[in-house]
Amino acid sequence: MLARGNRITRGAEYKAVVRGGARCAGALTVTYVVASGEDRPARFGFIVSKQVGSAVTRNTVRRRLKAVCAQALPAVRPGSDVVIRALPASAAAPFPQLRDEVSRCLNRKAAA
């Protein structure tokens, strides 16, 4: 579980990351990363639309993404903002495949 300080909570912050961030696309997710110079922990946000599936499916995907980001948190540069948009294929993907894709994008764009 990500702590409150590691989450993006405002819509304007989501919009700023998606519009101005470096983009890494995969088959299951699209990851946006903005590296700010601020001295604070990395923050994560998740976008899981209704195209992914029912509410139960969307929540499962979101929990999986949170778990992946919690594991990857030590390797992410402090001050980074990361937004992960789940694509419909992520609903049927096994956890290791989802973890590998998100980790690959985080390592390319937000590694410390």
C-alpha positions in Angstrom: 0.0 0.0 0.0 1.3 3.4 -0.9 1.4 6.0 1.9 -0.6 9.3 1.6 2.6 11.2 0.8 3.3 8.8 -2.2 0.0 9.5 -3.9 -1.2 12.1 -6.4 -4.5 13.3 -5.1 -5.6 16.4 -7.2 -6.9 16.4 -10.7 -4.7 19.3 -11.7 -1.6 17.3 -10.7 -2.8 14.3 -12.8 -3.3 16.6 -15.8 0.1 18.3 -15.4 1.8 14.9 -15.4 -0.1 13.4 -18.3 0.3 16.6 -20.4 3.9 17.4 -19.6 5.4 14.0 -18.7 7.8 11.7 -20.5 5.7 8.8 -21.9 6.4 5.1 -22.0 3.7 2.9 -23.6 3.3 -0.8 -23.4 0.7 -3.4 -24.2 -0.9 -3.1 -20.8 -0.2 0.4 -19.5 0.9 3.9 -20.5 3.3 5.5 -17.9 3.9 9.2 -17.6 6.8 10.6 -15.5 7.6 14.1 -14.6 10.8 14.7 -12.5 10.6 17.8 -10.4 13.5 19.2 -8.4 11.5 19.1 -5.2 12.9 17.4 -2.1 10.0 15.0 -1.4 9.1 11.3 -2.0 8.0 10.1 -5.4 4.3 10.2 -5.9 2.1 7.9 -8.0 -1.4 8.2 -9.5 -3.5 5.7 -11.4 -6.1 6.0 -14.1 -8.3 3.0 -14.7 -11.3 3.8 -16.9 -14.5 1.9 -17.4 -13.1 0.4 -20.7 -10.9 -1.8 -18.5 -14.0 -3.6 -17.1 -16.5 -3.7 -14.2 -15.8 -1.9 -10.9 -14.4 -5.1 -9.4 -12.0 -5.6 -12.3 -10.9 -1.9 -12.2 -10.3 -2.1 -8.5 -8.3 -5.3 -8.9 -6.1 -3.7 -11.6 -5.6 -0.5 -9.5 -4.6 -2.6 -6.4 -2.1 -4.6 -8.6 -0.6 -1.3 -9.9 -0.3 0.0 -6.4 1.5 -3.1 -5.3 3.9 -2.9 -8.2 4.7 0.8 -7.4 5.2 0.1 -3.7 7.8 -2.5 -4.7 9.5 -0.1 -7.1 9.4 2.9 -4.8 13.0 2.7 -3.6 14.3 2.7 -7.2 12.3 5.8 -8.3 14.0 9.2 -8.2 12.7 11.4 -5.3 10.6 14.2 -6.4 9.1 12.3 -9.4 5.5 12.3 -10.2 4.3 9.1 -12.0 0.8 8.5 -13.5 0.0 5.0 -14.8 -3.0 4.6 -17.2 -4.3 1.1 -17.4 -5.3 -0.2 -20.8 -8.1 -2.7 -21.3 -5.6 -5.6 -21.8 -4.4 -5.1 -18.2 -7.6 -6.7 -16.9 -6.7 -10.1 -18.2 -2.9 -9.9 -17.7 -1.2 -11.9 -15.0 0.5 -10.0 -12.2 4.1 -10.8 -13.2 3.5 -9.5 -16.7 2.0 -6.3 -15.4 4.9 -5.9 -12.9 7.5 -6.4 -15.6 6.0 -3.8 -17.9 5.5 -1.1 -15.3 9.0 -1.8 -13.8 10.5 -1.5 -17.3 8.9 1.9 -17.9 9.9 3.1 -14.4 13.5 2.0 -14.9 13.6 3.8 -18.3 12.0 7.1 -17.2 12.2 7.5 -13.4 15.2 5.5 -12.2 17.3 7.2 -9.4 
